[in-house]
Amino acid sequence: MANSLKQEVERSFKELISLLSSVKEKNFNSVPFEDSWTAGQLADHLFKSYDAVNVLKGRTEAPGRPYDQNVQGFKEVFLNFETKMKSPDFIIPSNEPIDKERMLRGLRSRTSAIVQIAEEDDLSLLCLDFEFPVNGPLTRFEWISFINFHTIRHNRQLTNIIASLRSQ
């Protein structure tokens, strides 16, 4: 369970860092097309969402339900690339220019912490410090699965942003 999820999330994080690193500094805060975030804003959004590491390290208890109950639903929603989504206010990215190197350092730090949790902590436990909208409290396994699907979704978006920037 944990090893497979750890490998999946590591792969998604590695792709994210690679994609962001490939964006030229001068393009990091450039709007690629109408109604799109910049690469920097996408990175900021993910950075803010990865603050879930604090929830993962917070109070826990045994779930009293399957540890992976919500995973398939998250997968179906977040990996359906036809669906448009609206970000919760607390992870909406800044409209200020984003410093690429500082953002990459922050992302590396948070993603490393998440991978470490996937490797070392009991993923079957329910995290009590934040209730996921609609689903309620999630297990660490569900949180890390959600983070992975969310990252995969935005990696695809970032690939489109990069392609658009290169064609301009």
Contacts in CASP RR format, 6 or more apart in sequence:
PFRMAT RR
TARGET T0000
AUTHOR 0000-0000-0000
METHOD contacts of the structure
MODEL  1
MANSLKQEVERSFKELISLLSSVKEKNFNSVPFEDSWTAGQLADHLFKSY
DAVNVLKGRTEAPGRPYDQNVQGFKEVFLNFETKMKSPDFIIPSNEPIDK
ERMLRGLRSRTSAIVQIAEEDDLSLLCLDFEFPVNGPLTRFEWISFINFH
TIRHNRQLTNIIASLRSQ
1 67 0 8 1.000
1 123 0 8 1.000
1 141 0 8 1.000
2 118 0 8 1.000
2 119 0 8 1.000
2 123 0 8 1.000
2 141 0 8 1.000
5 118 0 8 1.000
5 123 0 8 1.000
5 141 0 8 1.000
5 144 0 8 1.000
5 145 0 8 1.000
5 148 0 8 1.000
6 115 0 8 1.000
6 118 0 8 1.000
6 119 0 8 1.000
8 148 0 8 1.000
9 111 0 8 1.000
9 114 0 8 1.000
9 115 0 8 1.000
9 118 0 8 1.000
9 144 0 8 1.000
9 147 0 8 1.000
9 148 0 8 1.000
9 151 0 8 1.000
10 115 0 8 1.000
12 148 0 8 1.000
12 151 0 8 1.000
12 152 0 8 1.000
12 155 0 8 1.000
13 107 0 8 1.000
13 111 0 8 1.000
13 114 0 8 1.000
13 115 0 8 1.000
13 151 0 8 1.000
15 155 0 8 1.000
16 46 0 8 1.000
16 107 0 8 1.000
16 111 0 8 1.000
16 151 0 8 1.000
16 154 0 8 1.000
16 155 0 8 1.000
16 158 0 8 1.000
17 104 0 8 1.000
17 107 0 8 1.000
17 108 0 8 1.000
17 111 0 8 1.000
19 155 0 8 1.000
19 158 0 8 1.000
19 159 0 8 1.000
19 162 0 8 1.000
20 39 0 8 1.000
20 40 0 8 1.000
20 43 0 8 1.000
20 100 0 8 1.000
20 103 0 8 1.000
20 104 0 8 1.000
20 107 0 8 1.000
20 158 0 8 1.000
21 104 0 8 1.000
22 162 0 8 1.000
23 39 0 8 1.000
23 40 0 8 1.000
23 100 0 8 1.000
23 161 0 8 1.000
23 162 0 8 1.000
23 165 0 8 1.000
24 165 0 8 1.000
25 100 0 8 1.000
27 39 0 8 1.000
27 165 0 8 1.000
28 38 0 8 1.000
28 39 0 8 1.000
28 40 0 8 1.000
28 98 0 8 1.000
28 100 0 8 1.000
29 38 0 8 1.000
29 39 0 8 1.000
29 40 0 8 1.000
29 41 0 8 1.000
29 97 0 8 1.000
29 98 0 8 1.000
30 38 0 8 1.000
30 39 0 8 1.000
30 165 0 8 1.000
31 38 0 8 1.000
32 38 0 8 1.000
32 39 0 8 1.000
32 160 0 8 1.000
32 161 0 8 1.000
32 162 0 8 1.000
32 164 0 8 1.000
32 165 0 8 1.000
32 168 0 8 1.000
33 164 0 8 1.000
36 161 0 8 1.000
36 164 0 8 1.000
37 45 0 8 1.000
37 93 0 8 1.000
37 157 0 8 1.000
37 161 0 8 1.000
38 98 0 8 1.000
38 161 0 8 1.000
39 158 0 8 1.000
39 161 0 8 1.000
39 162 0 8 1.000
39 165 0 8 1.000
40 93 0 8 1.000
40 98 0 8 1.000
40 100 0 8 1.000
40 103 0 8 1.000
41 93 0 8 1.000
41 94 0 8 1.000
41 95 0 8 1.000
41 98 0 8 1.000
42 93 0 8 1.000
42 154 0 8 1.000
42 157 0 8 1.000
42 158 0 8 1.000
42 161 0 8 1.000
43 93 0 8 1.000
43 98 0 8 1.000
43 103 0 8 1.000
43 104 0 8 1.000
43 107 0 8 1.000
44 93 0 8 1.000
44 94 0 8 1.000
44 98 0 8 1.000
44 103 0 8 1.000
45 87 0 8 1.000
45 91 0 8 1.000
45 92 0 8 1.000
45 93 0 8 1.000
45 154 0 8 1.000
46 107 0 8 1.000
46 150 0 8 1.000
46 151 0 8 1.000
46 154 0 8 1.000
47 103 0 8 1.000
47 106 0 8 1.000
47 107 0 8 1.000
47 110 0 8 1.000
48 90 0 8 1.000
48 91 0 8 1.000
48 93 0 8 1.000
49 91 0 8 1.000
49 147 0 8 1.000
49 150 0 8 1.000
50 107 0 8 1.000
50 110 0 8 1.000
50 111 0 8 1.000
50 114 0 8 1.000
50 147 0 8 1.000
51 110 0 8 1.000
52 114 0 8 1.000
52 130 0 8 1.000
52 143 0 8 1.000
52 147 0 8 1.000
53 110 0 8 1.000
53 113 0 8 1.000
53 114 0 8 1.000
53 117 0 8 1.000
54 129 0 8 1.000
55 127 0 8 1.000
55 129 0 8 1.000
55 130 0 8 1.000
55 143 0 8 1.000
56 114 0 8 1.000
56 117 0 8 1.000
56 121 0 8 1.000
56 127 0 8 1.000
56 140 0 8 1.000
56 143 0 8 1.000
56 144 0 8 1.000
57 117 0 8 1.000
57 121 0 8 1.000
58 127 0 8 1.000
58 128 0 8 1.000
58 129 0 8 1.000
59 127 0 8 1.000
59 128 0 8 1.000
59 129 0 8 1.000
60 122 0 8 1.000
60 125 0 8 1.000
60 126 0 8 1.000
60 127 0 8 1.000
60 128 0 8 1.000
60 140 0 8 1.000
61 125 0 8 1.000
61 126 0 8 1.000
61 128 0 8 1.000
62 124 0 8 1.000
62 125 0 8 1.000
62 126 0 8 1.000
63 124 0 8 1.000
63 125 0 8 1.000
63 126 0 8 1.000
63 137 0 8 1.000
63 139 0 8 1.000
64 126 0 8 1.000
67 123 0 8 1.000
67 124 0 8 1.000
67 139 0 8 1.000
67 141 0 8 1.000
67 142 0 8 1.000
68 139 0 8 1.000
68 141 0 8 1.000
68 142 0 8 1.000
68 145 0 8 1.000
69 142 0 8 1.000
70 132 0 8 1.000
70 135 0 8 1.000
70 138 0 8 1.000
70 142 0 8 1.000
70 146 0 8 1.000
71 141 0 8 1.000
71 142 0 8 1.000
71 145 0 8 1.000
74 142 0 8 1.000
74 145 0 8 1.000
74 146 0 8 1.000
74 149 0 8 1.000
75 145 0 8 1.000
75 149 0 8 1.000
77 83 0 8 1.000
77 149 0 8 1.000
78 146 0 8 1.000
78 149 0 8 1.000
78 150 0 8 1.000
78 152 0 8 1.000
78 153 0 8 1.000
79 149 0 8 1.000
79 152 0 8 1.000
79 153 0 8 1.000
81 153 0 8 1.000
81 156 0 8 1.000
88 133 0 8 1.000
114 144 0 8 1.000
114 147 0 8 1.000
117 140 0 8 1.000
117 144 0 8 1.000
118 140 0 8 1.000
118 144 0 8 1.000
121 140 0 8 1.000
122 140 0 8 1.000
123 139 0 8 1.000
123 140 0 8 1.000
123 141 0 8 1.000
123 144 0 8 1.000
124 139 0 8 1.000
124 140 0 8 1.000
124 141 0 8 1.000
125 139 0 8 1.000
125 140 0 8 1.000
126 137 0 8 1.000
126 138 0 8 1.000
126 139 0 8 1.000
127 137 0 8 1.000
127 138 0 8 1.000
127 139 0 8 1.000
127 140 0 8 1.000
127 143 0 8 1.000
128 137 0 8 1.000
130 137 0 8 1.000
131 137 0 8 1.000
132 138 0 8 1.000
132 146 0 8 1.000
135 142 0 8 1.000
138 146 0 8 1.000
END
